[in-house]
Amino acid sequence: MAETDRVGITPRSWTAQLHHGVMHLGKRWYVVSAELNEAGRAEGVRLDGPYSDRAAAEAEVDRQERAPG
């Protein structure tokens, strides 16, 4: 497989660092967090929630991105 090929659904813009996203499952909203290594593979995937609506889940993403460390 060429180095530029991707496997799965990880966006090309994600790098080897912690990333957060919002996901809608059924009637609930969740925050998905994962650390992507340099090969683009997710490690330490975590699902937090549920949140009452998309705005609440996005607010949690903002809070997590501002948190130290």
Beta strands, then each sheet from edge to edge (+ up, - down):
strand 1: 18-25
strand 2: 28-36
strand 3: 42-51
sheet 1: 1+ 2- 3+
end
